[in-house]
Amino acid sequence: MRTTRTLQLAACLAATLAIFTATLPSDAAATDPLAVAAQPVAGSSNVVVEGNRIILGPAPASIGSTEIQQRNGLAELTPVRFGTATSAVVVGYTTGTPDSSSAEVDVRAWVDGKWSEWSATKAGTPIALPAASDQVQVRILVTAPPTGASPWVGDVTVQATDKAAASRMTIQAAPLKSRVFATREGLVGGTTANGHVIVSRDHFVALPSRRGLAGNGSGTYSVKVCTASRCAFEPVWDVGPWNTKDDYWNPSATREMWKDLPQGKPEAQAAYQDGYNGKKDQFGRTVANPAGIDLADGVFWDALALPDNGFVDVTYLWTGDGGRGTVSISSGYLNIRNSASSSGAVVGMAGKSAQVTVECQTTGQSVTGSQGTSNIWLRVNAGMYVAKAWVVAGSFAGC
């Protein structure tokens, strides 16, 4: 009889699993494959560990932002550090995908102090990194119909190599900003693609590609969403609307699908407005609106005060450089104000763990928060400020 161990027991398995963090020899351009243990880290959801396999867990199916009912599991494995930087890696693994289920293995690299976007791998095939890096991380995504199948991924290895095709990921000087149609997600009580259970007036967004999907509770991939007078900073915790492989924020040549569309234009928008793809989405459904982002209720109603679905300006913060801070609150949201004072008018909000852009810092009212007591306020947009007492951030030039 097999023994199944859940994520809650994963910490007890370290002694029996293969070494899950390792340093490779200095010649990272040509090394033997390094075993990566089936050891999910924080941010993983609905997977179980069985020997060296990651298997879809027992959570029931849910309807996410794509309105497609399925069971989802996500496992981020412990990062692997090389002895020296490498330009490409080979990820090895085995899979089991019975009864219309699926399994995907992604990789990302630590570049210039932050993680790159996730990119899907093919077992045994070299994949180029966006830049030379001495640290990579593997992620496993397993999905299945509402009942039946239990897909799995096992025998994961990572190997540094100097042989790879052209890079499938890119680094831009500035993060992409595009104007896209936003819809309200709702679905209170449902579960997002990363395992987050949606609560009333929640704070997160959905984008139609898993490349920019953050782990549960993480803000590694965050967006800035603005109207003419308000802004919100929110983590990407769900996949949708409409598509699941439409990373429209990337250059056309590196998009997962729809490579003939211009950067910044969602496939759903092209289908709805221009009749692109026969007015169909990735799954063959007729596109009923041009949505390129879904907003949780707290973002839609409270942060942006939207009266109805409509166009907003979205900046995809991980796609470029610039000053950043991370919201450090236990739940809910952080108010954005029009002055460096708690009495300033609320002109937006930032969700838990979200990254915020930082233009400069100024002094204002003293505030006590998760980072101690401080009179420093960070300007996150023209005329918009947050108290540094609630943000993990370094020092910045004065405003």
ABEGO torsion letter per residue (X at the ends): XBBBBBAAAAAAAAAABBBABBBBBABAABBBBBBBBBBBBBGBBGBBBBEABBBBBABBBBBBAAGBBBBBBBBBBBBBBBABBBABBBBBBBBBBBGGBBBBBBBBBBBGGBBBBBBBBBBGBBBBBABBBABBBBBBBBBBBABGBBBBBBGBBBBBBABBBBBABBBBABBBBBBBBBBBAEGBGBBBAAGBBBBBGBBBBBBABAAABBBBGBAABBBBBBBAABBBBBBBABBOBGBAABBAABBAAABABGAABBBGBBAAAAAAAAGBGGGBBAAGBBBABABABBBBAAAAAAAAGBABBBBBBBBBAAABBEBBBBBBBABEBBBBBABBBAABBBAEBBBBGBBBBBABBBBBBBBBBAAEBBABBBBABBGBBBBAAABBBBBBBBX
